Amino acid sequence: MNPAVRNRFFVRRLRLDAWIGVYESEKAKPQPIIVDLECALPGDLACRTDRLEHTIDYAAVVDRLCKIALSHRCELAEAMAHYMAASIQAEFGIPWLELTITKLAPFPGTEVGVTLVRGNPA
């Protein structure tokens, strides 16, 4: 990979229901969250070939995030974000990512969340 090339892809405002929360009212049903993800691409080959196999399949990443949100129960947004980030990095061979989870309904009229950065962006 050319070290001067720093291509990234993103998924913004992916709304999911997730098993996440500390309080009993949150544990009773999945909670609405938004996931924002930015990742390093494996290089610039896809820019030249126009072939899906030379990049990361966004649909597969979104599908994986959806499955994690409903299959992995966490009390903390930090734990859910960590599990999502580790899974995405391992499954898709992503060297760097930034992942944000925003909880939409923890308190009336507010959003809270966490952002994790994993790996080296270069």
Residue, then its C-alpha position, 0 to 999 in steps of 0.5 A: m500500500n502506498p503510505a501517502v494514500r489514506n482512504r477511508f470509508f464511513v457509515r453515518r447515523l446507522r440507527l439500531d436497536a441494541w441490548i444496552g443499558v444499566y437500569e432495569s427499564e433499559k434492560a427490559k427491551p432493546q434501546p435505540i442507538i446510532v452508530d457512526l463508523e469511520c475506517a481505513l480502507p485497505g488501499d486504493l486498488a478499488c479506486r482503479t479496478d472498481r471491484l468490490e473484492h478490492t475493498i471493504d463491503y459496506a453492506a457486510v459491515v452494516d449487517r455485522l453491526c446490526k447483528i452485534a447490537l441485538s446479540h450482545r448484551c452490554e450495560l455500558a456503551e463503552a463495552m458495546a463500542h469495544y465489542m463492535a470495534a474489535s469484531i469489525q477489525a478482526e472480521f474485515g482486517i481493518p487497521w484503524l477505525e473510529l466508532t461512536i455509539t450514541k444512546l438516543a433515549p437515556f434521559p428525556g431530550t438528550e443524547v449520550g455516547v462514547t467514541l473509541v479509536r482503535g489502531n493506527p490511521a496511517 
